[in-house]
Amino acid sequence: MFLYLTIFICISILSFLPNQKYVLKVIMFFLLLMCAFRSEFVDRDYTNYITLIFESANNLFYPIEPSFKLISFIAVNIFNGYYFVFIVFALISVSLKYNIIKKSSPFLLLSVLVYYSNTFILQDLTQIRAGVAGAIVLYSVLQYAKNKNIISFVMLILLASTFHITALLFFIVLAFDTNAVSSRYIFIYYLTLIVAYCCSYIGINFLTLFKYIPSSYVQYKFNDYISQSQGADFVPVNIFSVMQILHLFIVGLSFVFSRKRILPREQVLIIKIYSLSPLAFIILSSMPVFSLRISEFFAISEIILLPSLPLLFRQIKFAKLAVIGICFIMFYINIYHLQILNEYSTL
């Protein structure tokens, strides 16, 4: 785990440099290579993806998203192997996030550190379909905030859903007021949060509603998550986990941030999307795998949100240190506590 920690420390130190654009390119290119050319022993999902790639390439009706199926078909039938899939997914995901950070982050390398500590580990090195879908979704949200082009937003969300079906959840953005995080929104949010915790405590399961969605793929995924939740290895989620409390703390801080400043539309949407992460985790907690996936998907907005929080304080350097501390907690949980990754090795 020495390599992961070394990278974390290096990015943390470099985040205090005055001119970060060139360093941003170098670090993101390094992360792209790290992601694209890792071996099958690094993460838990790699061997599962190898099976999915060959199943998708050889079975037209295999129940998986079409973009993954198409890229798998090209990899197996043209390049005669599966490596092409991991390279293409890494290229799309990391390069998109590079552009998002370059254009939207107030502190470039602080965004890279947030990305590296959580999303890079959970998605780009593990759930590669969610990694690409999340990158497209985040790009679409920021573009929608700038130009309010609904058609373009819808098309990008549909494109993201061809990589991971859960991207469709981001249509909720169309229901958000992009002008401000109002007191009404904050009140409704905390009321919903309290109700969700109460419902979880007394055992109300909101996920039974999914069985009424008339989609064979949704039903397939729903039954898959049900079977995982009923297996011998089932472990219920802790809705008071350190990561959950951390997410709620960031949401609260973001609400304070939104009330003290007049925010651009991008920031308003980013805060509202991020606030859905801990909420989804509680509401969907009866299916641990599903709740984690959805919560992580909404949390991708932290790449832009967390580096914006130091602007709330006069002592920006101290505030940046606090964000680095939050990043270290996420990094420690993912690498050392949950042990999501093994020692890094290349192909």
N, C-alpha and C positions, 0 to 999 in steps of 0.2 A: 504493500500500500504506500510505499515510500514515494513512488512517482506521483501519485494523485496528490499527496500532501505537498510535495515540492512545487507542483504546478499551482496549487492553491496559494501557497506563500508567495510565489513569484508574482502572480496576478495581483495579490493584495498590496505588495510593495509598489508595483508599477502603477497602481491606480492613483498614486499621489503625484505622478508626473504631470507637468503642465501641458505638454503637447502629446496627445495619445493616439492620434489618427494612424500613424505608421505602425506603432506597437499593436494597435487593434488589428490591423491586417495580418501581422505576423502571428499573433496568438490565435486568431480565428482560423487561419490557414493550418496551424499546427493541430488545433482541435479537430479540424476537418479530416486531416490525415490520420489522426489518432482514432477517429470514429470509423472511417472507411476501411482501414486496414488492420483492425483488431482481429485476433484469432477467436475461435469458437469457445475458448476457455475463459474469456473475460467476463461475460454476462450470462445470466440464467436463460435468456430467451433465444440465444443464437441458434442452438441445435433445433429448437422448435420452429424457428424461422426457416431453417434449411428444409425441414419436412414440408412446411407450408409452401415454400417456393416450388418444390417439385410437384406437390399435389395440385397447386394452382396452375402450373404450366401444362400439366397433363390431363386435367379434368376441367372442361369448359364450364361445368355447372357447380364447381366447388364453391361453397358459400363464403366468399371473401370479397373485399372491396375491389372494384374493377382495375384501378390503377396498379395495385399490387399484383393483380393477376396478369396484366399486360406486361409489366416490367419483368415479372418472373418468367413469362413465356419467352421474352426476348433473351433473357439471361440463359435459360436452359437450352433453347432451340437454336440460338444464333451464336452465343458465346460459350455454349457447352459447359456451363457451371453456374454456381449460385453467387459468386463474388460480386458480379456486376450489380446485383440488387442492392447490396450493402453500400457499394460505392456511389450509386445513383442516389439512394436515399440520403446518404451523408452529404453529398454535394448539394442537393436541393435544400435540405433542412438547415445546414450550417451556413450556407451562403445567404439564404433568406434572412436568417437571424443576424448575420453580419450587417446586412443592409438596413434592417430594422434598428439595430443599435446605433449604427452610424448616423442615421437620420433623426432618431427620436429620443436618444438618451442624453440627459444633461451631463452625465459623467460616464464616458465610454467604457473604461475598464472596470468600473464598479458594476456596470450592467453585465460585462463578461463574467465577472466573479459570481454574480447572482445566477447567471445562466449555468456556469460550470458547476456550482455547488448543488444544483437541484435538477433543473430541466435536462441538462446534458447527460447526467447520470441516469435519471429515470426514463428518459425518452430516447435521446439520440444514441445512447449506448445500450439501450434495452428494448424499449417499445418503439421500433423505428417507424412504424406506420403513424403512430400518434405524434412522433417527432416532426414528420413532414406536415401532417395535417395541422398541428399546432402552429407551425411557422407560417403556413398560408393563412390561417385564421387570424393570427396576430397582425399580419400585414394587411389583411382585408379590413380589420377593425380600425386600424390607424388611417387607412385610406378613406374609409367611410366617414370618420370623424373630420377629415380635412375637406372633403368635397360633397358629402351627403349624397353620393351617387348610389341609390338603392340597387339598381340593376347590376352594377359592377360588384357591389357587396354580395348580392345573392349568388352571382356567378362564381365568385371566389369561394364562398362557403360550400357551394355544390361541388366545386373542384376539390376542396379539402375533404369533403365527405367521401370522395372516391378513393381516398387514402385511409380514412378512418371515419366510420359512420357517425361517431359521436360529435363530429364537427357540426352537425345539423343543430345541435343544442345552441350554437352561437346565433341562431336566428333571433334569440331573445334580445339581442342588441337592438333590434328594430323597435322594441317596445320601450327602450330607455330614453329618458330625456337627456340629451347631450349637452345641455347648457349649464347644468349645475348638479351637485350632489345635495339635494334639498334636505331640509329637516324632516320632511314627510318621508323621504326615501329612507333616511337613517332610522326613523321611528319604526316604520314597517319592517325594515331589515331586522332590527333587534327583537321586535315582537315575533317575527317568523322564526328567528333563532331560538327564542325561549320555547315557543310551541313545538319546534322540531326536537329539542332536547327532551321535552315532556313526553312527546309521542314515542320517542326512542326508548325512554325509560319504561313506559307502560306497554311497549311491544307492538305499536301500530306500524304496519309495513306498507309504505307507499308504493313499493315496487310491484304490487299485484296489478296495478293499472297497466303495466307494460304488456300483460298477456292479452289486452284488448286492442293492441295496435295491429292493424291488418297488414303486416309485412312479414314474409317468410324469413328474411334475414334477421329482422329484429327478434322474431320468435326463436330463431336458432341461437342467437347470442344470449337471449334471456334464459333459455333452457340450459345453455352452457354455464352461465354464471350461477344458476340454481344448483346444478350438479356439483360445481366447485364448492358452493356454500354448504352442501350436504355431505361432502366427502369426509373421509377419516382425518384428513389434514386440516379440516376447517378450524380457523382461529378467528374469533370475533374481533372486530376493530375496537380500538380504545378511543371513544369519542372525546376523551380528555387527555389524549396523548400530547407529548411535548410539541410535536409538529402542529397539531391542531390548535393548541394554545398560542403557538407562535403566529400562525395564520390569523387568528382572531385578534391578537395584539397588533399586527400590521394593519388589519382592517380598521381597528379603532384609531390608530395613528393616522391612517389615510383620511378617515372622516374628519379628524381635527384639522389636518392639512387642507382639506377641501373647504372647510368653514372659515379658514384664516386667509385664504387667497382666492382671487378670481382665476379659475383654472381654464386652460384651453380645452376644447372638446375632447382631444385625445386623452388628456389626463382624467377627465370625468368618466369616460367610457372604461378606461383601464382600471380605475378604482372600483367601478360597479361590477366589472367582470371578475376582478380578483375577489370581491366580497362574496361571490357565489361559490368559491372554492370550499371554505369551511362549512358553508350551508349545505352544499351538495354532499359533503362527507357525512354529515349527520343524517340527512333525509334518506340517503341510500345505504346507510350503515348495515342494514340487514343482509346485504350482499357485499362483503368486504372487498373483493377484487373490483367489483363495479364501482363502488364508492370511491376507492382509491384512484381508479382510472379517471373518473369524471372530475374529482377534486384536483388532481394533477393537471388535467387539461385546462381548467379555468385558471390555475395558478401560474400558467406560462406568462401571464401579464405582469408578473413580478419582475421580469427582466427590465421593464420600463418603470414600473411603480416604485420599487425599492430605491433605486438610485435617485429618484426625485425627492424622496423624503428629507435628505440633508438640507434642501432649500428652505425647509421649515424653520431651521435654526440659524442663529447668528454665527455660531462656531461651526462652520461647515466641515473643517477637518475632523473635529471631534465627532460630528454626526456621521461622517464617512466611516470612522472607526467603529461606530455603533452598527452600521450596516454590515461592515466586515464581520463583526461579532455575530450578527444574525446569520450571515452566510456560513460562518464556521459551524454554528449549531446544526444547520441543514446538512452541511458537508459531513460532519461527524456522525449524525444519525444515519445518513445514507451509506457511508463507507464503512464505519466502524461498528455501529449498532445493528443496523439491518443487514449489513454486509451484502449489498446489492451487487457489487462487483468483486471479482477475484483479482489477483495480481495481473497487471497489464502484460500482454504479449501480442506480437504481430503475427500475420499470416506466415 
